[in-house]
Amino acid sequence: MTIQTKPLNPHFGVEVTGIALSDVTAENLFPQIRALFEEHSALLFRAQDVSDEKHLELAQLFGPIEDRQADERKPGEKFEIPKVSNVQEDGTTSGEMDLKTLNLKSNFLWHSDSTFLPVPSLVNILIGRVVTTEGGATELASTRAAWAMMPEDLKEKVRGRGIWHRYSHSRRKISPELAKLPMFNKWPDQHWNAIWENPVNGREALYLASHAFRIDGYDEAESEALLADLTAFCTQPAFVYSHRWSVGDVLLWDQRAVMHRGTPWPYEQPRTLSSICSSVTEADGIDRIRIPA
């Protein structure tokens, strides 16, 4: 088969056919995938047979694997692929107000992964493993398309400024108890340029997340209001793709130019997605958002 694409949204994202991800290597097919990634920001591959080992290999082609538990892992203990799941170790599903479920609910806020890390992520590769009969969609919003079409007066409020990010900030919106957990307080606040220019094609995107809490030049209340306005503009239906999962779907997106969120589902139904993030490197333009201390 030849590689073919079909738009997910008029402004960004494509469904890719003609590729079996199990066959992808650095030399075979990945250069084409990377080019589509840079151009379209989000890629969907349906009905794929991707093992955990292959999932890890694919992520490594994009960059270093993000490992938020590296400091907790015992010597010799292997990296485990993170799961976005309400399934507990005994096979039951977590209750709606359990901290595990509350953490899942914080993913219902529009965000980019890892803006709170010293090295943020380039891509999230998400694979449907156990899916629900209703709800549980993953929605993507293009901050690149939105920035290109944003009114100039709104752009001017943030252009040339830095934005501060903190992991516990997004969790506090869901539960103060959740925000106090050590896992959400490991890293110092991160300060990134509001705009991330893609080094391959020069296209700009607003670098935004639910973890963002302050914009340079504004107080806390002003920042909160402006962040809400920017998020509302970027997440208009015109800039959003909503994906209803089937087992074997692989959805990946450019964290520099796309926000995402989950949507609710009946919590008695198990849902598991495998998720690996790859970290940005200098080649991905991290120098373009760094702000000197």
C-alpha positions in Angstrom: 0.0 0.0 0.0 1.0 3.6 -0.5 0.8 6.1 2.3 -2.4 8.1 2.2 -3.8 10.7 4.5 -7.2 12.1 5.3 -7.8 15.2 7.4 -9.0 14.9 11.0 -9.9 18.6 11.1 -9.8 21.3 8.4 -6.9 23.0 10.2 -4.7 20.2 11.5 -4.3 16.5 11.9 -4.5 13.5 9.5 -5.5 9.9 9.6 -2.6 7.9 8.0 -3.2 4.7 6.1 -0.8 2.4 4.3 1.6 2.1 7.2 1.8 -0.8 9.7 3.6 0.7 12.7 5.0 -2.7 13.5 7.2 -2.3 10.4 8.5 1.2 11.2 12.2 1.7 11.9 14.5 4.7 11.8 15.3 4.1 8.1 11.9 2.6 7.1 8.8 4.8 7.1 9.8 6.9 10.1 11.2 9.8 8.0 7.8 10.0 6.3 6.0 9.9 9.7 8.2 12.6 11.1 7.5 14.8 8.1 3.8 14.3 8.5 4.1 15.1 12.2 5.9 18.4 11.6 3.3 19.4 8.9 0.0 18.3 10.5 0.8 18.2 14.3 -1.4 15.1 14.9 -1.5 11.7 13.3 -4.0 8.8 13.7 -3.3 5.2 12.8 -6.2 2.8 13.1 -6.3 -0.9 13.9 -2.6 -1.3 14.6 -0.9 -4.2 16.3 1.7 -2.5 18.4 3.3 -4.4 21.3 4.6 -2.6 24.4 8.1 -3.2 23.0 7.3 -1.6 19.7 5.5 1.3 21.4 8.7 2.0 23.2 10.8 1.7 20.0 8.5 4.2 18.2 8.7 6.7 21.0 12.5 6.4 21.0 12.6 7.4 17.3 11.1 10.8 18.3 13.5 11.4 21.2 14.5 10.4 24.7 11.8 8.6 26.7 10.3 10.8 29.4 10.5 9.0 32.7 8.8 10.9 35.6 9.5 8.0 38.0 13.2 7.8 37.4 14.0 9.1 40.9 11.7 6.5 42.5 12.9 3.5 40.6 15.1 1.0 42.4 18.4 0.0 40.9 17.8 -2.5 38.1 14.1 -1.8 38.0 12.8 -1.4 34.4 10.9 1.5 33.0 7.2 0.6 32.7 5.0 2.1 30.0 2.6 4.5 31.7 -1.1 3.7 31.6 -4.0 6.1 31.5 -6.4 3.9 33.3 -9.0 3.5 36.0 -8.2 -0.2 36.5 -6.6 -1.0 39.8 -4.1 -3.8 40.5 -6.8 -6.2 41.7 -8.7 -5.6 38.4 -11.5 -3.5 39.8 -12.1 0.1 38.7 -11.4 3.0 41.0 -14.3 4.9 42.6 -15.3 8.3 41.2 -13.8 10.2 44.2 -10.7 8.1 44.6 -7.4 10.0 44.1 -6.6 7.8 41.1 -9.9 8.9 39.4 -9.5 12.5 40.5 -6.1 12.5 38.8 -7.7 11.1 35.6 -10.3 13.9 35.9 -7.5 16.5 36.0 -6.7 15.2 32.5 -10.1 16.5 31.4 -8.6 20.0 31.6 -7.0 21.3 28.4 -3.3 20.8 28.6 0.0 20.0 27.0 2.0 17.3 28.8 5.0 18.1 30.8 5.2 21.9 30.5 6.1 21.7 34.2 9.3 19.6 33.6 12.8 21.1 33.1 12.7 19.3 29.7 9.1 19.2 28.3 7.8 16.6 25.9 7.7 16.7 22.1 5.1 14.0 21.5 2.7 11.7 23.2 2.0 8.4 21.6 -1.3 7.0 22.9 -2.6 3.5 22.1 -6.1 2.2 22.8 -5.9 -1.0 24.9 -9.2 -1.2 26.7 -12.0 1.1 25.5 -15.5 2.0 26.8 -18.9 1.7 25.2 -19.5 5.4 25.6 -17.5 8.5 26.5 -13.8 8.4 27.1 -12.8 10.4 24.0 -9.5 12.1 23.6 -9.8 15.6 22.2 -7.0 17.6 20.5 -6.9 21.4 20.0 -4.4 23.0 17.6 -2.7 26.0 19.3 -0.9 26.5 16.0 -4.0 27.0 13.9 -5.6 29.0 16.7 -2.6 31.3 17.0 -2.6 32.0 13.2 -6.3 33.0 13.3 -6.3 34.8 16.7 -7.2 38.5 16.7 -4.2 40.7 16.9 -5.3 42.5 20.1 -5.4 39.2 21.9 -2.1 38.1 20.5 -0.5 41.3 21.7 -1.4 40.6 25.3 0.9 37.6 25.3 3.4 38.0 22.5 7.0 38.3 23.8 6.1 37.2 27.3 6.9 34.2 29.3 4.4 31.8 31.0 5.0 30.0 34.3 4.0 26.4 34.7 3.5 24.2 37.8 2.2 20.6 38.0 0.3 21.0 41.2 -1.6 24.0 39.8 -3.7 21.8 37.4 -4.3 19.2 40.1 -5.5 21.9 42.6 -8.3 22.8 40.1 -9.7 19.3 40.8 -8.8 18.6 44.4 -6.6 20.4 47.0 -5.8 17.0 48.5 -4.6 15.7 45.1 -2.3 18.8 44.6 -0.5 18.0 47.9 0.8 14.6 46.7 4.6 14.4 46.3 4.4 13.3 42.7 2.9 16.7 41.8 5.5 18.7 43.7 8.8 17.2 42.5 9.9 20.0 40.1 10.4 23.8 40.4 8.1 26.1 38.5 9.1 26.3 34.8 9.2 29.5 32.7 8.7 29.2 29.0 8.2 31.6 26.1 4.5 31.9 25.3 5.1 31.1 21.6 7.0 28.1 20.2 8.2 28.4 16.7 8.6 25.1 14.8 12.3 25.0 13.6 11.3 22.9 10.5 8.7 25.1 9.0 8.8 28.3 11.0 5.1 28.1 12.1 4.3 29.5 15.5 2.1 28.0 18.2 0.9 29.2 21.5 2.5 27.0 24.2 -0.3 26.6 26.8 -1.5 24.2 29.4 -3.7 23.8 32.5 -0.4 23.8 34.4 0.1 27.5 33.4 -0.5 29.9 36.3 1.1 33.2 35.6 2.0 35.3 32.6 4.9 37.8 32.8 3.6 41.4 33.3 0.3 40.4 34.9 -0.7 39.7 38.4 -2.3 36.4 39.4 -5.9 37.4 38.8 -5.1 39.1 35.4 -3.0 36.0 34.4 -5.8 33.7 35.3 -8.3 35.7 33.2 -6.0 36.0 30.2 -5.1 32.3 30.3 -8.8 31.4 30.3 -9.4 33.7 27.3 -6.5 32.2 25.4 -7.6 28.6 26.2 -11.2 29.4 25.2 -10.1 30.8 21.9 -7.8 27.8 21.1 -10.4 25.2 22.0 -13.2 26.5 19.9 -14.8 23.6 17.9 -13.1 24.9 14.7 -9.7 24.0 16.2 -10.7 20.7 17.9 -10.6 17.0 16.8 -12.4 14.5 19.1 -11.3 10.9 18.9 -13.6 8.0 19.8 -11.3 5.1 20.7 -11.2 1.6 19.3 -8.8 -1.0 20.4 -5.6 -0.7 18.4 -5.9 3.0 17.5 -2.7 4.9 17.8 -3.0 8.7 18.2 0.1 10.9 18.5 0.5 14.6 18.5 3.0 17.5 18.7 3.0 18.8 22.2 4.6 22.0 21.0 1.5 22.9 19.0 -1.5 20.9 20.3 -3.3 20.8 23.6 -5.4 17.8 24.6 -7.9 16.5 27.1 -9.8 13.4 28.0 -13.6 13.3 28.3 -15.7 11.5 31.0 -17.0 7.9 30.8 -19.0 5.6 33.1 -16.4 5.0 35.7 -17.5 1.4 36.4 -16.3 0.7 32.8 -12.6 -0.1 32.6 -10.5 2.1 30.2 -6.8 1.8 29.5 -4.6 3.7 27.1 -0.9 3.2 26.9 1.0 6.5 26.9 4.6 7.3 26.2 6.0 10.8 25.9 9.3 11.6 24.2 11.2 14.6 25.4 12.2 17.5 23.2 15.8 18.0 22.1 17.7 21.0 20.8 16.7 19.9 17.2 13.0 20.4 18.2 13.5 24.0 19.0 13.6 24.1 22.8 16.0 27.0 22.6 13.2 29.0 21.1 11.1 28.8 24.3 13.9 29.0 26.9 13.9 32.1 29.0 17.2 32.9 30.7 17.0 32.8 34.5 
